[in-house]
């Protein structure tokens, strides 16, 4: 079994919710240096263009010995009137993959697909597991299946095998919603331990259940007390990030050892991306993120990765 460890810009405060805002964002060169210096083998792309473009992206990665692990994109799969115009965003993501190239001893990057946001899920994270009225009706599920198949085909035509990312505040958050995606498509699954816990699932149990479909992993730990507080208050999903629900590995409620044992037992091979989504509001918060990601790497090294 070969698992390749990556980190991600989101662990340093750089993701779709922060780019273009007035939050503190570290230069890409610093993030790349920190990821490589901590001992990770790869990095997720983050927002397209952040790590560089064209030959500049390839050079930035190769000079640090980093592979590109993947890139996140949310698309309106269930909206046939909107989806065609959004496909250009997917092509831009894959253009970046092409430009980055691939190191011979690392897995290929995966287009990491999510079902663009649901206002109901955003207002009530975690609620869909027990209130299915928050989710799609049957017609909307049919449309999602049709749109997802179209996107998966585009990825494959361009030479990349995609993965589907269940994600808080999107149309696919709860375990039953993930099950529907697996029924409606043949796309692989990105198991995100943190977002699965937000959605009401047990990562160890569901890893075993979905093992044959998992082709990508995002490893996050979760402060259960804060998550339960947010769900209990009926607070919006933004509070997940504002209250630092995602924490360093081993300091939250995730059975990290159980997840790693589960991956070993099913012979998982591919990228395991350590993510600890944070808002970096200033330079000291960024430096804390740096410290946390070094600690995460040491935590996994001590467990044989």
Buried (B, 14 or more C-beta within 10 A) or exposed (E): EEBBBBBBBBBBBBBEBBBEEEBBBBEBEEBBBBBBEBBBBBBBBBBBEBBBBEEEBBEBBEEBEBBBBBBBBBBBBBBEEEBEEBEEEBEBBBBBBBBBBBBEEBBBBBBBBBBBBBEBBBBBBBBBBEEEEBBBEEEBBEBBBBBBBBBBEBBEEBEBBBBBBBBBBBBBBBBBBBBBBBEBBEBBBBBBBBBBBBBBBBBBBBBEBBBEBBBBBBBBBBBEEBBEBBBEEEBBBBBBBEBBBBBBBBBBEBBBEBBBBBBEEBEBEBBBBBBBBBBBEEEEBBEBBBEBBBBBBEBBEEEEB
